[in-house]
């Protein structure tokens, strides 16, 4: 068991104070070493904490005990400039002041890195493309970076883990929760395999539960780690467009996978293509983009610096103004609705594309008993989520 | 089989189960996006070869898609024929207890007693009728079909929501073209 040194333990303790955000943490550590910052916070004399809101919880924290907790969980605490901290994050204006890692953080060094991101409520098409792209890129030694979320993220990690060649690129994940809080729980096995063969990063302290704020902030790290960002599927105004935006601000090329113009899950990605992002049909398109990105790092130097860590809007600014009100409303319905589905309904919903799917195919993809699948299909048609006709089911 | 015309009516002895298969369209891809090469006019001509009244006699219709290769492998094998046969025998026994050979022979007026629907199942059927997706004749056929599904399921006398849903789904795929006016 490698107990972290005092510096790291103090940094972990600061990150774990209740109400801590990446921005506040960066301010507390700005100009202070972790140990000094910790003592100042505890004493209530830290200029970045004038209201002393962190002083009381800090006094209740046993730093040594906390260090042992991190060691016990197999989580390393990485500080900028120190060993293990990803070199491409150093100098990034949005760089996390403290980064937690489970697995080997050095796998991101000296390898091409591609972020594959997209919507959580992905279609079968999206998941298939994400998985195929990731598998082939990994086979070419590329590190596939994603967020271990449902949908596209999970498919990308699963694909990357399928990479068969000797020098397959190790998988890398950046998550929003603490590294001991697996979210969504259904990705537990995937999470362990990514940490086992590559690394899972987080800027949240152990015990941090999922909440809406952590995910956009997490997306900037995914973008900053990558040479190229590929958005596979995204709804209009979807969270993965934030990753695209964070990449664009850093001068990192953004690619998008085209989808059907009838598919809501491709509304965001098709919009990116209209805005001039690089279209991706297969892994070769991505590899070309990666080669160009790595050949011309100067292109990044001229890019405007990234703005704040957590921007107020998540939409795609140039598109949102043009979108008709009806479409914007319906774009959100997907995710809101997904929350209210029964497990069987969700399974069926995820097995059905925007392209017509036969019931037999739904059965094969879901492994549900006939009656359960029939019931879920009927209910989804009644609630308006699915459309059926002539033996085909598709998302409405 | 009884045929009634103006001059009289004749009975022909007939007792059979009709099973048929056909391609969904002339090229066989069935309008699957990217694969089907048929024009919509060709699809319509093809679909019209089977009249709606004829198709209406089929209680179960399943559209079979071409699964992707990777979806075919590593799947647990299906139930064996012996298991299914014993379930069918059980369902036939239940029908015999109702005084018929198969549930398809249950007379309309007896459905309420021999095939009671749960409250939720009634609500589903009512919604379908009100929205015009189920006709009166369709209702009776769905009712008998759900009776058999419940029997095969080893469920009790009352037919549940899932059984009706399954019957509706099995009967609802007879049309070859979306929007064909068949109920």
Interface residues (C-beta under 8 A of the other chain):
Chain A: X355 X356 X357 X358 X359 X360 X361 X364 X365 X370 X371 X372 X374 X375 X377 X378 X379 X382 X388 X389 X390 X391 X392
Chain B: X24 X31 X32 X33 X61 X62 X63 X64 X65 X67 X71 X75 X124 X127 X149 X153 X161 X162 X163 X165 X166 X168 X169 X170 X172 X173 X175 X176 X177 X178 X179 X180
